[in-house]
Amino acid sequence: MSQQKILVVDDERSIIEAVEYNLKKAGFRVLIAFDGESALDRCRKELPELVILDLMLPKMDGLEVCRNLRQDVKTRRIPVLILSVKGDETDKVVGLELGADDYLTKPFSPRELVARVKAILRRGHDEPPPEIFELENLHVDWGKHVVRVSGKPIELTSKEFGLMRALIEAKGRVLSREMLLDRVWGYDRSLEIQTRTVDLHLSQLRRKLGQVASRILTVKSAGYRFRIQE
């Protein structure tokens, strides 16, 4: 089996070397780009399985790179993990809005980075059964990863899609943030992961779903559930 390719984009050589060392140790093939324009070029030519992307880049910043990747039909499904020193919630929300699949703040734990990479790639290789879920004006094709609200296609990131599926398949039961992290992110529970990331992704999911968002209910001190029945 050929090694999975990961494109690492950062203008700091020390960061590149640290990430490259740990990914190679975990069995991945690593591609490198030091600026935004080179990153887009390599991504379109190499079609890596995942992109690890810094935000503060020369020539083109990381957010613009992410935007371009999502607008190109050839690269729109490639997962993006943002690795940035910018840890404010606003920066994270903007990254998620542009289609990033995960966000890790520098300085980072190499072990956590590799765990997140593996979790993203596992989700990408899961083949959901070809089934349809319909509820009033919501139509979801699990197999094709297609979501429509009132006939209009809704673009979701892999995490947003995973959260929606987990909540729908719970059939009205409440899922805690920890349960959602387990089901959607698949992290090693020995790692210290902030459950706040669930809230951020659900906020974006609600915004995209429009009128359907009212079915995603927050249960105080418990978690979230999807309202199936009126």
C-alpha positions in Angstrom: 0.0 0.0 0.0 1.4 3.4 -1.0 2.1 6.0 1.7 -0.5 8.7 2.2 0.7 12.1 1.1 0.4 15.1 3.4 1.2 18.6 2.2 2.7 20.8 5.0 2.6 24.5 4.4 4.5 26.9 6.7 7.2 29.6 6.2 9.0 28.6 9.4 11.6 25.9 8.6 11.8 24.7 12.2 8.0 24.0 12.2 8.3 22.3 8.8 11.1 20.1 10.1 9.3 19.2 13.3 6.0 18.3 11.5 7.9 16.4 8.8 9.8 14.3 11.3 6.8 13.3 13.2 4.6 12.5 10.2 7.4 10.5 8.5 7.8 8.6 11.8 4.1 7.8 11.7 4.5 6.4 8.1 3.3 9.3 6.0 4.9 10.8 2.9 5.5 14.5 3.4 5.3 17.3 0.8 6.4 20.8 1.6 5.5 24.3 0.6 6.8 27.6 2.1 4.2 30.0 0.7 0.6 30.1 -0.3 1.0 30.2 -4.0 3.4 27.2 -4.0 0.9 25.4 -1.7 -1.9 25.7 -4.2 0.3 24.6 -7.1 1.6 21.5 -5.3 -1.9 20.6 -4.1 -3.4 20.7 -7.6 -0.5 18.7 -9.0 0.0 16.2 -6.2 -3.5 15.9 -4.8 -2.4 15.0 -1.2 -4.7 13.2 1.2 -4.5 16.1 3.6 -3.1 19.6 3.9 -1.6 21.0 7.1 -1.8 24.8 6.6 -0.3 27.8 8.5 -2.3 31.0 8.3 0.5 33.6 8.1 2.2 32.9 4.8 4.0 35.0 2.2 2.5 35.6 -1.2 -1.0 34.3 -0.2 -2.2 33.8 3.4 -3.6 30.5 4.6 -7.2 31.6 4.7 -7.0 32.5 1.0 -5.3 29.2 0.2 -8.2 27.4 2.0 -10.8 29.4 0.1 -9.1 28.6 -3.2 -8.9 24.9 -2.3 -12.6 24.8 -1.5 -13.6 26.6 -4.7 -11.7 24.2 -7.0 -13.6 21.1 -7.8 -10.3 19.2 -8.1 -9.3 20.0 -4.5 -12.5 20.8 -2.6 -12.6 17.4 -0.9 -9.0 17.5 0.4 -9.1 17.9 4.2 -7.4 20.9 5.7 -5.9 21.1 9.2 -4.9 24.6 10.1 -1.8 24.9 12.3 -1.4 28.4 13.5 -0.1 30.6 16.3 -3.4 32.6 16.0 -5.5 31.0 18.6 -8.3 33.5 19.1 -11.8 32.1 18.7 -12.5 34.5 15.9 -9.6 33.1 13.8 -10.8 29.6 14.4 -14.4 30.4 13.4 -13.1 32.1 10.2 -11.0 29.1 9.3 -14.0 26.7 9.9 -16.3 29.0 7.8 -13.8 28.7 4.9 -14.0 24.9 5.1 -11.1 23.9 7.3 -11.6 20.5 8.9 -9.6 21.1 12.1 -7.6 23.8 13.9 -4.5 23.3 16.0 -2.8 26.1 17.8 1.0 26.5 18.0 2.9 25.5 20.1 1.5 22.0 19.6 2.0 18.5 20.8 3.5 16.3 18.1 1.5 13.4 19.4 -1.8 15.3 19.2 -0.9 16.5 15.7 -0.4 12.9 14.5 -3.6 11.8 16.3 -5.6 14.5 14.6 -4.1 13.7 11.2 -5.0 10.0 11.6 -8.5 10.8 12.8 -9.2 13.0 9.7 -7.8 10.4 7.3 -9.9 7.6 9.0 -13.0 9.7 8.5 -12.1 10.2 4.9 -11.8 6.5 4.2 -15.1 5.5 5.9 -17.6 4.6 3.3 -21.1 5.5 4.5 -23.9 3.3 3.2 -25.9 4.6 0.2 -28.9 5.6 2.2 -31.2 8.7 2.2 -32.5 10.6 5.2 -35.4 13.0 4.6 -37.3 15.1 7.1 -39.6 17.8 5.8 -37.3 20.1 3.7 -34.1 18.4 4.7 -32.6 15.8 2.3 -29.4 14.0 3.0 -27.7 11.3 0.9 -25.1 9.8 3.3 -23.3 7.9 0.5 -22.8 10.8 -1.8 -22.2 13.3 1.1 -25.0 15.5 -0.3 -27.1 17.8 1.8 -30.1 19.8 0.6 -32.4 22.2 2.4 -35.5 23.1 0.4 -33.8 21.7 -2.7 -30.7 23.9 -2.3 -27.3 22.1 -1.9 -25.5 22.9 1.3 -21.7 22.7 1.4 -20.6 21.1 4.7 -17.1 20.2 5.9 -16.4 16.6 6.9 -16.8 17.5 10.6 -20.0 19.3 10.1 -21.4 16.4 8.1 -20.2 14.0 10.7 -21.8 16.0 13.5 -25.1 16.1 11.7 -25.0 12.4 11.1 -24.1 11.5 14.7 -27.0 13.7 16.0 -29.5 12.3 13.4 -28.6 8.7 14.0 -29.0 9.2 17.8 -32.7 9.5 17.0 -33.5 12.3 19.5 -31.2 11.1 22.3 -28.8 13.7 23.8 -25.1 13.3 22.9 -22.6 15.0 25.1 -19.7 17.0 23.7 -17.3 14.2 24.7 -19.4 11.6 22.8 -19.4 13.8 19.7 -15.7 14.2 19.9 -15.3 10.4 20.1 -17.7 9.8 17.2 -16.7 12.6 14.9 -13.1 13.4 15.7 -12.1 9.9 17.0 -9.4 11.3 19.3 -7.3 9.2 21.7 -9.1 10.0 25.0 -5.7 10.2 26.7 -5.2 13.5 24.9 -6.4 16.8 26.3 -8.9 17.9 23.8 -11.1 21.0 24.3 -14.8 20.2 23.9 -15.3 23.9 22.8 -14.4 22.8 19.3 -17.7 20.9 19.1 -19.5 24.1 19.9 -17.7 26.0 17.2 -18.4 23.4 14.5 -22.1 23.1 15.5 -22.4 26.9 15.4 -21.2 26.8 11.8 -23.5 23.8 11.0 -26.5 25.7 12.3 -25.6 28.8 10.3 -25.4 26.7 7.1 -28.6 24.7 7.7 -30.8 27.8 8.0 -34.3 27.0 9.0 -33.4 23.3 9.7 -31.0 24.6 12.4 -33.9 24.9 14.9 -33.9 21.1 15.0 -30.4 21.0 16.6 -31.2 21.6 20.3 -28.7 22.5 23.0 -29.5 20.6 26.2 -28.0 22.6 29.2 -25.2 20.8 31.0 -25.7 17.7 28.8 -24.9 18.3 25.2 -26.9 18.3 22.0 -29.8 16.5 20.3 -31.5 16.5 16.9 -35.3 16.9 17.1 -36.8 14.3 14.8 -40.5 14.7 15.9 -42.5 17.8 16.5 
